[in-house]
Amino acid sequence: MKASAARAFSEPVHLPIVVGVDGSEPSLRAVEWAADEAALRGASLRLVYASLWERYEGASVANDLGKPSEEAMAQDIAETAEWRARRRQPGVKITTEILPEEPEYSLIRESRSALAMVLGCRGRSGVTEALLGSVSVTVAGHAHCPVMVLRGSHDNQARSGALGRIVLGVSEKPTHSAATRFAIEEALLHGVPLEAVRAWRRPVHEPRAHPPPDFVRGYPQLVGEPAHLQERQAAETLEEALRDIPASLQVHRRTIEGFARDALLGVAREADLLVVGARRREGHFGLQLGRVAHGVLHHAACPVAVVPERV
């Protein structure tokens, strides 16, 4: 599927895809992934290194090159990231920026004028990927654009579109969902099917086998089949979310009994990308991820896209 087929859903392509780099191999894999995305969208690539990361990541002192060690290291990191991006996608326009700031603040600010942001799942500290780095969590919880965190592919190879499907977690309020639009766009760009998932759970208390007549008249749909009601509501939510999808896009709808996080983690084991929404409330300054997005960011076996949903 050509990129132009998806542009009806996207932000203006003059905005860049931003990558947070820190010299680690996961961040360089994120650069390659982002270069592929930029090429598909006809967008530019902006590589951002926040130099104060070194105070927290414990990197070794740079060789004596006649510059302060941190400055030399920052320049080397930026140049290496640019080289990896150009090698991956020579036709993509690339800019680099070295900022003397905390990475969380600089990347959140960059997200205001970005098409999307791509991050590796861990930094130079070597913290296990099972525990997502604090920078990735903070940025995903506050960014103004979709944030893609590259979990999975532990051989450090960028594998954009290798498995052939995009998974979407459908929320309780699917109408005009930015996450749904983003997932549709990704599926169209990569020419792969979209798998939309809505989890449901049985009521905590099953109705009595012989409820009073008033109860039966008031709630006939609950008699004998409360689980079926919940599953039907999940299916209706899926239909509402997908009612405006392009006819050319192949879509698989799945309703799964259980917790949303567990359902999505199971389906996404063999996916190229898992897309979830995160509600953003104006004037609220705390982490705005939600339990489902937070859970899949920490445990998914594939890259995760967290898409802001304005409420």
MIMITI-356048 format. One record per residue (C-alpha): residue in three letters; y, x, z. Coordinates in steps of 0.05 Angstrom, whole numbers. Each point is the difference from the previous one (the first is absolute). Layout:
MIMITI-356048
+------+--------+--------+--------+
! rest !      Y !      X !      Z !
+------+--------+--------+--------+
!  ALA !      Y !      X !      Z !
...
+------+--------+--------+--------+
END
This chain:
MIMITI-356048
+------+--------+--------+--------+
! rest !      Y !      X !      Z !
+------+--------+--------+--------+
!  MET !      0 !      0 !      0 !
!  LYS !     67 !     29 !    -19 !
!  ALA !     53 !     10 !     53 !
!  SER !     48 !    -47 !    -35 !
!  ALA !    -47 !    -58 !     15 !
!  ALA !     15 !      6 !     74 !
!  ARG !     75 !     11 !      0 !
!  ALA !     15 !    -73 !     10 !
!  PHE !    -24 !     10 !     72 !
!  SER !     32 !     68 !     15 !
!  GLU !     66 !     26 !     26 !
!  PRO !     46 !     34 !    -50 !
!  VAL !    -34 !     61 !    -30 !
!  HIS !     63 !     43 !      8 !
!  LEU !    -19 !      6 !     74 !
!  PRO !    -45 !     61 !     15 !
!  ILE !    -67 !      4 !     34 !
!  VAL !     12 !     42 !     63 !
!  VAL !    -52 !     47 !     30 !
!  GLY !      5 !     30 !     69 !
!  VAL !    -26 !     72 !     -5 !
!  ASP !    -15 !     51 !     54 !
!  GLY !    -43 !     53 !    -34 !
!  SER !    -66 !    -28 !     24 !
!  GLU !    -55 !    -15 !    -50 !
!  PRO !      1 !    -75 !     15 !
!  SER !     74 !     -2 !    -16 !
!  LEU !    -12 !     38 !    -65 !
!  ARG !    -54 !    -51 !    -18 !
!  ALA !     52 !    -53 !     13 !
!  VAL !     46 !     35 !    -49 !
!  GLU !    -53 !     -4 !    -54 !
!  TRP !    -15 !    -73 !     15 !
!  ALA !     74 !    -16 !     -3 !
!  ALA !      9 !     38 !    -65 !
!  ASP !    -54 !    -45 !    -31 !
!  GLU !     36 !    -62 !     26 !
!  ALA !     66 !     24 !    -27 !
!  ALA !    -30 !     13 !    -68 !
!  LEU !    -30 !    -70 !     -2 !
!  ARG !     65 !    -33 !     19 !
!  GLY !     47 !     44 !    -41 !
!  ALA !     34 !     20 !     65 !
!  SER !     26 !     67 !     26 !
!  LEU !    -29 !     38 !     59 !
!  ARG !     40 !     24 !     60 !
!  LEU !    -33 !     51 !     47 !
!  VAL !     30 !      2 !     69 !
!  TYR !    -12 !     53 !     53 !
!  ALA !     31 !     -8 !     69 !
!  SER !      6 !     70 !     28 !
!  LEU !     -1 !    -18 !     74 !
!  TRP !    -74 !    -18 !     -8 !
!  GLU !    -15 !     73 !     14 !
!  ARG !     21 !     -7 !     72 !
!  TYR !    -56 !    -49 !     12 !
!  GLU !    -54 !     23 !    -49 !
!  GLY !     -5 !     72 !     25 !
!  ALA !      0 !     34 !    -69 !
!  SER !     -4 !     76 !     -3 !
!  VAL !     62 !     42 !    -10 !
!  ALA !     17 !     14 !    -73 !
!  ASN !      1 !     70 !    -29 !
!  ASP !     65 !     38 !      4 !
!  LEU !     35 !    -20 !    -65 !
!  GLY !     71 !     13 !     23 !
!  LYS !      8 !    -72 !     22 !
!  PRO !    -11 !    -36 !     65 !
!  SER !    -75 !    -14 !      4 !
!  GLU !      8 !    -76 !      2 !
!  GLU !     44 !     -1 !    -61 !
!  ALA !    -49 !     44 !    -39 !
!  MET !    -58 !    -43 !     20 !
!  ALA !     36 !    -64 !    -18 !
!  GLN !     17 !     26 !    -69 !
!  ASP !    -71 !     23 !    -11 !
!  ILE !    -28 !    -68 !     20 !
!  ALA !     48 !    -37 !    -46 !
!  GLU !    -16 !     46 !    -59 !
!  THR !    -75 !     -6 !     10 !
!  ALA !      4 !    -76 !      2 !
!  GLU !     42 !     -1 !    -63 !
!  TRP !    -50 !     46 !    -35 !
!  ARG !    -58 !    -46 !     18 !
!  ALA !     38 !    -60 !    -25 !
!  ARG !     19 !     33 !    -67 !
!  ARG !    -71 !     24 !    -10 !
!  ARG !    -26 !    -70 !     12 !
!  GLN !     52 !    -39 !    -42 !
!  PRO !     43 !     46 !    -43 !
!  GLY !     40 !    -58 !    -29 !
!  VAL !     26 !    -27 !     67 !
!  LYS !     71 !     16 !     21 !
!  ILE !     -3 !     35 !     68 !
!  THR !     53 !     17 !     52 !
!  THR !     -8 !     34 !     67 !
!  GLU !     40 !     -6 !     65 !
!  ILE !     -2 !     42 !     63 !
!  LEU !     30 !    -36 !     59 !
!  PRO !     16 !     30 !     69 !
!  GLU !    -22 !    -63 !     36 !
!  GLU !    -58 !    -32 !     36 !
!  PRO !    -49 !    -25 !    -53 !
!  GLU !     -3 !    -72 !     26 !
!  TYR !     75 !    -10 !     -5 !
!  SER !      8 !     33 !    -68 !
!  LEU !    -59 !    -37 !    -32 !
!  ILE !     21 !    -68 !     27 !
!  ARG !     69 !     12 !    -28 !
!  GLU !    -29 !     22 !    -67 !
!  SER !    -41 !    -64 !     -2 !
!  ARG !     64 !    -40 !     -9 !
!  SER !      7 !     25 !    -72 !
!  ALA !    -73 !     11 !    -18 !
!  LEU !    -48 !    -38 !    -45 !
!  ALA !    -56 !     19 !     48 !
!  MET !    -17 !     56 !     48 !
!  VAL !    -64 !     41 !      2 !
!  LEU !    -24 !     39 !     61 !
!  GLY !    -60 !     42 !     18 !
!  CYS !    -41 !    -25 !     58 !
!  ARG !     12 !     61 !     44 !
!  GLY !     45 !     60 !      4 !
!  ARG !     -4 !     75 !     11 !
!  SER !    -23 !     -8 !     72 !
!  GLY !    -72 !    -12 !    -21 !
!  VAL !     -7 !    -64 !     40 !
!  THR !    -62 !    -37 !    -22 !
!  GLU !     10 !    -53 !    -53 !
!  ALA !    -32 !    -50 !     46 !
!  LEU !     66 !      0 !     37 !
!  LEU !     56 !    -12 !    -48 !
!  GLY !     60 !     45 !     10 !
!  SER !     60 !    -28 !     37 !
!  VAL !     47 !     12 !    -60 !
!  SER !    -43 !    -44 !    -46 !
!  VAL !     -5 !    -56 !     52 !
!  THR !     74 !      1 !     16 !
!  VAL !     21 !      0 !    -73 !
!  ALA !    -50 !    -55 !    -19 !
!  GLY !     27 !    -42 !     58 !
!  HIS !     73 !      6 !    -19 !
!  ALA !      6 !     15 !    -75 !
!  HIS !     39 !    -44 !    -47 !
!  CYS !    -48 !     10 !    -58 !
!  PRO !    -76 !      0 !     -8 !
!  VAL !    -32 !     60 !     34 !
!  MET !    -66 !     27 !    -26 !
!  VAL !    -40 !     44 !     48 !
!  LEU !    -56 !     40 !    -31 !
!  ARG !    -60 !    -10 !     45 !
!  GLY !    -69 !     15 !    -28 !
!  SER !    -20 !     51 !    -54 !
!  HIS !    -13 !     53 !     52 !
!  ASP !    -14 !     52 !    -54 !
!  ASN !     76 !      2 !     -9 !
!  GLN !     -3 !    -24 !    -72 !
!  ALA !     48 !    -53 !    -24 !
!  ARG !    -44 !    -55 !    -31 !
!  SER !     48 !    -53 !    -23 !
!  GLY !    -39 !    -60 !    -30 !
!  ALA !    -68 !     33 !      5 !
!  LEU !    -38 !    -58 !     31 !
!  GLY !     31 !    -56 !    -41 !
!  ARG !     28 !    -51 !     49 !
!  ILE !     59 !    -16 !     43 !
!  VAL !    -11 !    -39 !     65 !
!  LEU !     54 !    -47 !     28 !
!  GLY !      1 !    -27 !     70 !
!  VAL !     29 !    -71 !     -4 !
!  SER !     43 !    -21 !     59 !
!  GLU !     11 !    -67 !     33 !
!  LYS !     64 !    -11 !    -39 !
!  PRO !    -17 !     21 !    -70 !
!  THR !     57 !    -35 !    -38 !
!  HIS !     47 !     50 !    -33 !
!  SER !    -38 !     58 !     32 !
!  ALA !     26 !     69 !    -18 !
!  ALA !    -69 !     29 !     16 !
!  THR !    -32 !    -47 !    -50 !
!  ARG !     50 !     18 !    -54 !
!  PHE !    -11 !     74 !     13 !
!  ALA !    -76 !     -7 !     -3 !
!  ILE !      4 !    -39 !    -65 !
!  GLU !     45 !     54 !    -29 !
!  GLU !    -47 !     56 !     21 !
!  ALA !    -60 !    -35 !    -30 !
!  LEU !     37 !    -11 !    -66 !
!  LEU !     26 !     71 !     -2 !
!  HIS !    -70 !     29 !     10 !
!  GLY !    -35 !    -53 !    -42 !
!  VAL !    -49 !    -18 !     56 !
!  PRO !    -20 !    -65 !     34 !
!  LEU !     35 !    -25 !     62 !
!  GLU !    -44 !    -21 !     60 !
!  ALA !     38 !    -47 !     46 !
!  VAL !    -28 !     -8 !     70 !
!  ARG !     16 !    -52 !     53 !
!  ALA !    -37 !      3 !     67 !
!  TRP !    -14 !    -61 !     42 !
!  ARG !    -31 !    -13 !     68 !
!  ARG !    -37 !    -58 !     31 !
!  PRO !     36 !    -41 !     53 !
!  VAL !    -12 !     26 !     70 !
!  HIS !    -25 !    -69 !     23 !
!  GLU !    -45 !    -39 !    -46 !
!  PRO !     12 !    -76 !      2 !
!  ARG !    -49 !    -42 !     39 !
!  ALA !    -59 !    -28 !    -39 !
!  HIS !     23 !    -72 !     14 !
!  PRO !     76 !      1 !      9 !
!  PRO !     37 !    -63 !     21 !
!  PRO !     18 !    -49 !    -56 !
!  ASP !     75 !     15 !      5 !
!  PHE !    -15 !     74 !    -10 !
!  VAL !    -42 !    -14 !    -61 !
!  ARG !     53 !    -45 !    -31 !
!  GLY !     54 !     51 !     13 !
!  TYR !    -37 !     62 !    -24 !
!  PRO !    -57 !    -20 !    -45 !
!  GLN !     -3 !     68 !    -33 !
!  LEU !    -21 !     33 !     66 !
!  VAL !    -62 !    -41 !     13 !
!  GLY !    -62 !     43 !     -8 !
!  GLU !     33 !     55 !    -42 !
!  PRO !     58 !     36 !     32 !
!  ALA !    -21 !     66 !    -32 !
!  HIS !      2 !    -32 !    -69 !
!  LEU !     71 !    -23 !     14 !
!  GLN !     23 !     70 !     17 !
!  GLU !    -34 !     29 !    -61 !
!  ARG !     31 !    -53 !    -45 !
!  GLN !     69 !     15 !     28 !
!  ALA !    -12 !     74 !    -14 !
!  ALA !    -18 !    -17 !    -72 !
!  GLU !     62 !    -43 !     -7 !
!  THR !     43 !     57 !     26 !
!  LEU !    -30 !     46 !    -53 !
!  GLU !     15 !    -50 !    -55 !
!  GLU !     72 !     -7 !     24 !
!  ALA !      9 !     76 !      0 !
!  LEU !    -28 !      8 !    -70 !
!  ARG !     28 !    -61 !    -35 !
!  ASP !     50 !     41 !    -42 !
!  ILE !    -45 !     57 !    -21 !
!  PRO !      0 !     20 !    -74 !
!  ALA !    -57 !    -30 !    -40 !
!  SER !    -19 !     70 !    -24 !
!  LEU !    -17 !     25 !     70 !
!  GLN !    -71 !     -6 !     25 !
!  VAL !      0 !    -24 !     72 !
!  HIS !    -57 !     -7 !     50 !
!  ARG !     12 !    -45 !     60 !
!  ARG !    -37 !     12 !     65 !
!  THR !      1 !    -39 !     65 !
!  ILE !    -33 !     39 !     56 !
!  GLU !    -17 !    -23 !     70 !
!  GLY !     25 !     48 !     53 !
!  PHE !     61 !     40 !     21 !
!  ALA !     48 !     16 !    -56 !
!  ARG !      1 !     74 !     13 !
!  ASP !    -76 !      6 !      0 !
!  ALA !     -6 !    -43 !    -63 !
!  LEU !     50 !     43 !    -38 !
!  LEU !    -30 !     66 !     23 !
!  GLY !    -69 !    -23 !    -24 !
!  VAL !     24 !    -23 !    -69 !
!  ALA !     45 !     61 !    -10 !
!  ARG !    -56 !     51 !      9 !
!  GLU !     -8 !      2 !    -75 !
!  ALA !     72 !    -13 !    -21 !
!  ASP !     55 !     42 !    -31 !
!  LEU !     54 !    -31 !     42 !
!  LEU !      6 !    -51 !     57 !
!  VAL !     65 !    -39 !      1 !
!  VAL !     26 !    -35 !     63 !
!  GLY !     66 !    -30 !     20 !
!  ALA !     42 !     16 !     61 !
!  ARG !     54 !    -48 !     24 !
!  ARG !     69 !     28 !      9 !
!  ARG !     48 !    -38 !     46 !
!  GLU !     73 !     16 !     -7 !
!  GLY !     30 !     29 !     63 !
!  HIS !    -67 !     20 !     29 !
!  PHE !     -5 !     75 !     11 !
!  GLY !    -71 !      7 !     25 !
!  LEU !    -61 !     18 !    -42 !
!  GLN !    -11 !    -57 !    -49 !
!  LEU !    -70 !      9 !    -26 !
!  GLY !    -44 !    -55 !     31 !
!  ARG !    -70 !      9 !     25 !
!  VAL !    -35 !     -6 !    -67 !
!  ALA !     45 !     51 !    -36 !
!  HIS !     -3 !     47 !     59 !
!  GLY !    -76 !     -5 !      3 !
!  VAL !    -13 !     13 !    -74 !
!  LEU !     49 !     58 !     -1 !
!  HIS !    -41 !     35 !     53 !
!  HIS !    -70 !    -17 !    -25 !
!  ALA !     -2 !    -17 !    -74 !
!  ALA !    -45 !     41 !    -46 !
!  CYS !     49 !     -5 !    -58 !
!  PRO !     76 !      6 !    -10 !
!  VAL !     41 !    -55 !     33 !
!  ALA !     65 !    -31 !    -25 !
!  VAL !     43 !    -33 !     54 !
!  VAL !     51 !    -47 !    -33 !
!  PRO !     60 !    -26 !     39 !
!  GLU !      4 !    -77 !      5 !
!  ARG !     68 !    -26 !     19 !
!  VAL !      0 !    -58 !     49 !
+------+--------+--------+--------+
END
